[in-house]
Amino acid sequence: MKNNFISVIMPVYNSEKYLMQSIESILAQTIRDFEFIIIDDGSTDSSLDIIMNYKRKDDKIVVISRKNKGLVYSLNEGISISKGKYIARMDADDVSFPMRLEKQLEFLKTHENVDILGTQVNIIGDISENERLKYDKMLNIPFLDGHVREALLNYWYCFAHSSVMFRKEIFTKLKGYKDYRAEDLDLWLRALKTGFKIYKLNEKLVEYRIHKNSKTNYENKQYEGLKDGIRIKLFDVFNDCSLKRLNYLVWGASNGGKISKEIISQMMPTSKCIGFIDKFKTGDFEGENIYKPHEIINIDFDYIFIATEPGREQAILKLKSIGMDSIKQFLCTV
């Protein structure tokens, strides 16, 4: 095996609509030294037929097909049989630009201190312009030196999984993905704690598709990805969160605040929510008082969880303006 060899890993489940475009974008890469492992995770549409048609044409494709076992199982299975020194993720509804693998490989070869490398992405899909701009802002947040963990913890979906290439040794040392719906966030945070370095190229090398059936869109609607994300963040920030005793405020008296309080109560049963912060609402929410942002300085509390996406930036700026430190004293859960 050559030292530059790449294994591209792509799980597939009922992806017939976009699958051909995704497969062709990998087969059209400017470098040829890679294997393309496609895991058909029990698809019931024509996905397997599409995959096998390409397999007959190109021997770089390795196919796994079996009953449905889920994304995390598929990722771990595909990577475990891979031969590459480098692992490149790909989703069955996204598109890689022709020079994606070449540019990421060259960067990792010349920057031995970087272990996990993502890129900026171009947002595509059947969504409104406002939604496209929202996802573009979230997914293309720059990773500044020394602030990668802060970005991952405070910004939801800021590192596109299908844009990532990493050294396989990371997967081995961390023992793969864990069974979360936010499996990528968990892996990145565990990697940082272990001492691996994450970097994001300031170049769009992947088209990231948002549509009504996409994993991102589905989990946002069902809140399962959000709930797992909160669990992962609490594990990362508070080592033994079940023993942590905090009197905390939740910024956001709406659904995000309700879900955040629910998960925090489960994970940190000895902690207590003493109120919510909301710029527009008054009265009480979930049995606790609602305070205005300017009232924070008069409240005796230990920590603040920001649980509003529209008001996240304003909340962060306000808390930093009164001398509070990100992660140490506040954390975005949404």
C-alpha positions in Angstrom: 0.0 0.0 0.0 1.3 3.4 -0.9 1.7 6.0 1.8 -0.7 8.4 -0.1 -3.5 5.9 -0.4 -7.0 7.2 0.5 -10.1 5.3 1.4 -13.3 7.1 0.6 -16.2 5.9 2.8 -19.8 6.5 1.7 -22.8 5.0 3.6 -25.9 4.8 1.5 -29.5 4.3 2.5 -32.3 4.9 0.0 -30.4 7.6 -1.8 -31.3 6.9 -5.4 -32.2 10.5 -6.2 -28.8 12.0 -5.8 -26.5 8.9 -5.7 -25.3 8.9 -9.3 -24.1 12.5 -9.0 -22.3 11.7 -5.7 -20.5 8.6 -7.0 -19.5 10.3 -10.2 -18.0 13.2 -8.3 -15.6 10.8 -6.5 -14.8 8.8 -9.6 -13.9 12.1 -11.3 -11.3 13.1 -8.8 -8.0 14.5 -10.2 -6.0 11.8 -8.3 -6.6 8.1 -8.8 -4.8 6.5 -5.9 -7.8 5.6 -3.8 -10.4 3.0 -3.0 -14.1 3.9 -2.8 -15.9 1.9 -0.1 -19.7 2.1 -0.5 -21.9 0.6 2.2 -25.5 -0.1 1.1 -27.2 0.0 4.5 -30.3 -2.1 3.5 -31.7 0.3 0.9 -35.2 -0.6 -0.4 -35.0 1.7 -3.4 -32.7 1.3 -6.5 -29.6 2.4 -4.7 -27.9 -1.0 -4.7 -28.5 -1.4 -8.5 -27.0 2.0 -9.1 -23.9 1.1 -6.9 -23.4 -2.2 -8.7 -23.6 -0.6 -12.1 -20.7 1.7 -11.2 -18.9 -1.2 -9.5 -18.9 -3.1 -12.8 -17.2 -0.2 -14.5 -14.6 0.7 -11.9 -12.6 -1.7 -9.7 -11.8 1.1 -7.2 -15.3 0.6 -5.8 -15.7 -1.9 -2.9 -19.3 -2.7 -2.0 -20.8 -3.8 1.3 -24.5 -4.7 1.1 -26.6 -6.0 4.0 -29.7 -5.3 6.1 -30.1 -1.9 7.7 -27.9 -1.3 10.7 -27.6 2.5 10.8 -25.1 5.2 9.9 -22.6 4.7 12.8 -22.4 0.9 12.2 -21.9 1.5 8.5 -19.1 4.1 9.1 -17.2 1.8 11.5 -17.7 -1.2 9.3 -16.4 0.6 6.2 -13.4 2.2 7.9 -12.5 -1.1 9.6 -11.9 -2.8 6.2 -10.3 0.2 4.6 -6.7 0.0 3.3 -5.9 3.7 3.3 -3.7 5.8 5.4 -6.2 8.6 5.0 -10.0 8.3 5.3 -12.2 10.7 3.3 -15.9 10.9 4.3 -18.6 11.3 1.6 -22.4 11.4 1.9 -24.6 9.9 -0.8 -26.4 13.2 -1.5 -23.4 15.5 -1.6 -20.9 16.4 -4.4 -17.1 16.6 -4.2 -15.3 19.1 -6.4 -12.8 17.4 -8.7 -9.7 18.5 -6.8 -11.0 17.8 -3.3 -9.0 14.7 -2.5 -5.9 16.0 -4.2 -5.9 19.3 -2.2 -6.7 17.6 1.1 -4.1 15.0 0.7 -1.4 17.5 -0.2 -2.3 19.6 2.8 -2.1 16.6 5.2 1.2 15.5 3.7 2.7 19.0 4.2 1.1 19.7 7.6 2.0 16.7 9.7 0.6 18.4 12.8 -3.0 18.4 11.4 -4.9 15.2 11.8 -8.5 16.0 10.8 -9.1 18.3 7.8 -12.4 19.7 6.6 -13.3 22.3 4.0 -15.7 25.1 3.4 -18.9 23.9 1.6 -21.3 25.3 -1.0 -24.9 24.8 0.2 -27.3 23.2 -2.4 -30.7 21.7 -2.2 -34.4 22.3 -2.3 -34.5 24.9 0.4 -35.3 28.6 0.5 -32.7 31.3 0.1 -33.0 32.2 3.8 -32.3 28.6 4.8 -29.4 28.4 2.4 -27.8 31.5 3.9 -28.4 30.1 7.4 -26.7 26.8 6.7 -23.9 28.6 4.7 -23.1 30.8 7.8 -23.2 27.8 10.2 -21.1 25.4 8.1 -18.5 27.9 7.0 -17.5 29.3 10.3 -13.7 29.6 10.2 -11.6 27.6 12.6 -9.2 29.9 14.3 -6.1 28.5 16.0 -6.8 27.8 19.7 -10.6 28.2 19.2 -11.6 25.0 17.4 -13.1 23.4 20.4 -15.1 26.5 21.2 -16.4 26.7 17.6 -17.5 23.0 17.7 -19.2 23.4 21.1 -20.9 26.7 20.5 -22.0 26.4 16.8 -24.3 23.7 15.5 -23.2 21.9 12.3 -20.1 24.0 11.9 -17.9 21.2 10.4 -19.4 19.4 7.4 -18.8 15.7 8.0 -18.8 14.9 4.2 -15.9 17.4 3.7 -13.6 15.7 6.1 -10.4 13.7 5.5 -8.5 12.3 8.5 -5.6 10.0 9.3 -6.8 6.5 9.9 -4.7 6.2 13.1 -7.2 8.6 14.7 -10.1 6.1 14.1 -8.0 3.3 15.6 -6.9 5.2 18.7 -10.4 6.6 19.4 -12.0 3.2 18.6 -14.3 4.6 16.0 -17.6 6.4 16.1 -20.0 6.0 19.0 -23.7 5.4 18.6 -24.9 9.0 18.6 -27.0 10.8 16.1 -24.4 13.5 16.3 -21.6 10.9 15.9 -19.3 13.3 14.1 -19.4 16.0 16.9 -18.6 13.3 19.4 -15.6 12.0 17.4 -14.2 15.5 16.9 -14.4 16.4 20.6 -12.9 13.1 21.6 -10.1 13.7 19.1 -9.3 17.1 20.5 -9.2 15.8 24.1 -6.8 13.1 22.9 -4.5 15.7 21.4 -5.3 15.5 17.7 -5.5 18.7 15.7 -8.4 19.8 13.6 -8.2 22.3 10.7 -10.6 23.6 8.1 -9.4 24.7 4.6 -10.7 28.2 3.6 -11.9 26.8 0.3 -15.2 25.3 -0.8 -14.4 21.8 -2.0 -17.8 20.1 -1.4 -21.4 20.8 -2.3 -23.4 20.1 0.8 -27.0 19.2 0.1 -29.9 20.1 2.4 -33.3 18.6 1.5 -36.4 17.4 3.3 -35.0 13.8 3.6 -31.4 14.7 4.5 -30.0 13.5 7.8 -29.4 17.1 8.9 -33.0 18.2 8.1 -34.6 15.1 9.5 -32.8 15.3 12.8 -33.5 19.0 13.2 -37.2 18.3 12.8 -37.2 15.3 15.2 -34.8 17.0 17.6 -33.0 13.7 18.2 -29.7 15.0 16.7 -30.1 18.1 18.9 -30.6 16.1 22.0 -27.6 13.9 21.4 -25.6 17.0 20.6 -26.4 18.5 24.0 -25.5 15.2 25.7 -22.1 15.1 23.9 -21.4 18.7 24.9 -22.2 18.2 28.5 -19.9 15.1 28.6 -17.1 17.1 27.1 -17.4 20.3 29.2 -18.4 18.7 32.6 -16.2 15.6 33.1 -18.6 13.8 35.5 -21.7 15.8 34.7 -23.9 13.6 36.9 -22.1 14.9 40.0 -21.9 18.6 38.9 -23.9 21.0 41.0 -24.8 24.2 39.2 -27.5 26.8 39.6 -27.9 27.6 35.9 -29.9 29.9 33.6 -31.1 29.0 30.1 -31.1 31.7 27.5 -34.1 31.1 25.3 -37.7 30.6 26.6 -38.9 28.5 23.7 -38.5 25.0 22.3 -34.7 25.1 22.4 -34.8 26.1 26.0 -37.3 23.4 26.9 -35.2 20.7 25.2 -32.0 22.0 26.8 -33.5 22.0 30.3 -34.9 18.5 29.7 -31.5 17.0 28.7 -29.5 19.0 31.3 -31.9 17.7 34.0 -31.4 14.2 32.9 -27.6 14.5 32.6 -27.0 16.7 35.6 -29.7 15.8 38.2 -28.0 17.6 41.1 -28.0 20.9 39.1 -31.0 23.3 39.2 -32.5 25.6 36.6 -33.2 28.9 38.3 -34.7 30.8 35.4 -34.8 31.6 31.7 -33.5 34.6 29.8 -35.5 36.1 26.9 -35.4 39.5 25.2 -39.0 39.4 24.2 -41.0 37.2 26.6 -42.1 37.8 30.2 -43.7 35.8 33.0 -42.6 32.3 33.5 -41.6 29.3 31.3 -41.3 25.6 32.3 -42.0 26.6 35.9 -39.2 29.2 36.2 -39.1 33.0 35.9 -38.2 34.7 32.7 -35.5 37.5 33.0 -34.4 40.1 30.5 -30.8 40.1 29.4 -30.0 43.3 31.4 -31.1 41.6 34.6 -28.4 38.9 34.5 -25.9 40.9 36.6 -28.4 40.9 39.4 -28.9 37.1 39.5 -26.8 34.7 41.6 -26.0 31.8 39.2 -23.1 29.5 38.2 -23.6 28.9 34.5 -25.6 29.9 31.4 -26.7 27.6 28.6 -27.6 29.5 25.4 -30.5 27.7 23.8 -31.6 30.0 21.0 -30.3 29.9 17.5 -31.7 33.3 16.3 -30.4 35.0 19.4 -27.1 33.1 19.8 -24.7 35.8 18.6 -26.4 38.5 20.6 -26.3 36.3 23.7 -22.6 35.5 23.2 -21.7 39.1 22.8 -23.7 40.1 25.8 -22.1 37.5 28.1 -18.6 38.3 26.9 -19.3 42.1 27.4 -19.9 41.4 31.1 -16.7 39.4 31.4 -18.0 35.9 31.1 -15.8 33.2 29.4 -17.1 30.9 26.7 -17.2 27.2 27.8 -15.9 28.1 31.3 -19.0 30.1 32.2 -21.5 29.6 29.3 -22.2 27.1 26.5 -24.4 27.1 23.5 -26.7 24.0 23.5 -28.6 24.9 20.3 
